């Protein structure tokens, strides 16, 4: 490709031809508002341990069935729900519901209490509120 035809492809605002050689001309834009480039932190960033703990909780809520389980337990009239009360509304088998509840329990979102044959679950007080606070109240 000839040198003259190569110049046709170069943006004239970014480059110029000087005695047959090409040199770059930087385009500098004025910075009008420095705060837009680097906003200040409103609060302290999460440390590694806190971020790991929160990620486990958010991961547990990342499954639609588990999110519905939390909702069903929280909406139950006594604040606790038996696995037998949760299988039908979810349309899942008892072992599957028990597995999802185990994940929620391990994430610290629900607690369990055995009553005879069945296990009853309740939402840990403040667990969902703490997640909402991390999101800046976006869930509230």
Beta strands, then each sheet from edge to edge (+ up, - down):
strand 1: 15-18
strand 2: 21-24
strand 3: 80-82
strand 4: 110-115
strand 5: 118-123
sheet 1: 1+ 2-
sheet 2: 3+ 5- 4+
end
